[in-house]
């Protein structure tokens, strides 16, 4: 999680960190790995695709624990849309993986409530 929220986020660094984590690990199942990556200014399609392939349930998980300084209750697609530096390809991937999230509102940052698109 720490890597996904940092300026050190790259696909190679992510692969190295999670290569030995079992896919059904309780820590990963309850983690906000994909959420932090979607908020990161260094996010790429390859990074999100890698996370989804490693942990498919991530695209369908909501979180309210990404940043204690901000109120957040959102799916990964909400966070990707909120991130001005997130590539459109990431948003399209997240739409395909969890289209039902488009019908859910979210709370991000200053209490902004809305749907991703």
N, C-alpha and C positions, 0 to 999 in steps of 0.2 A: 504494500500500500504506500509506504513512504516513497519509494522510487516513482510510482505513478503520479505522485503529487509534486515531484521535484523537477528542477531544470536539468537533471541528469537523465531524464526519460529518453530512451532510445529503444528500438526493437531489440538490438543485441543485448543491451543491459537487462531488459525485461526477460528475454529468453534465459539468460544466465541465472537470474534470480529465481525463476519459477520452474526450471527444468527438473528439479528433484522433488517438487511438491506433488503429492498424489492428487488426482483430479477430484476425489471425493473428500478431500481434507475439510474438516469442520471449519478451520480458520479461513479457507478460501471461500467456502459456501456462504459464510456470513460476512465476507469482506466487501469493502467498497472499492476494490481494485479498478473495475471498469469505470466507476463513477469518477474517481480521481483522475484517471487517464482522460476521460471526456472533458474534464475541466482544465486540463493542462495545455498551456500554449504550444507545447511541442507534440501534441497528439497528431498521429497520422493514421491513414486507413490501415496500414500494415500492423500497427500497434493494436488497434481495436479488433481487427480481424484475428490476430494472434490470441488475444484474450478470449474472444468469443469461441474460437476453436478449442482452446484449452479448457474453458469453463462456460459452456453454452448457456447455462441458466443466468449468467450475468446480465445479459441484455434485457431480461424480463424482471430483474430485481429492482425494487425501489430502495431508496436510502433516506435517512434523515440524520446521518452521522458523518457526513463528509467533512464539515468544517465547523468546529464549535463556535467560531466567531460569527458565523452566519447561520440563519435558519434555512435549512434545506430539506425538502421533502420532494424527491424527484426520481424519475427513471433516467437511465443513461442518455436517452435521446433528448430529454429536457436540458440536461447539462451540456450536451454537444451543441444544441441550438443556442444556448446562452453564451457559449464560448465563441467570440468573434473570430478566433484563429482556427477553429475546427473546420476541416475540409468538408465540403458538401458530400463527398464520397462516404465519409463516416456517418453522416446523418442519414443518407440513403440506406446504408448497411443496417443501421439501427432500426430504421422504419421497416425493413424487410424482416428483421429478426423478432421484432415485437410491435406489430402494427397497432395492437390494442392500447399501447401507451399513448398514442396520439389522442385518445379520447379522455385522458386523465389530465387534470390540472396539476400544477406544481407550485411550490413555494421556493423561491431562490433569493438569496441575498437580503435585500431590504424588505422582504415580505411580498415581493412581486408574485402575483398569482396569474397563471395563464396556462395555455396549452402550447406545445412546441412550435406549431406552425401557425 
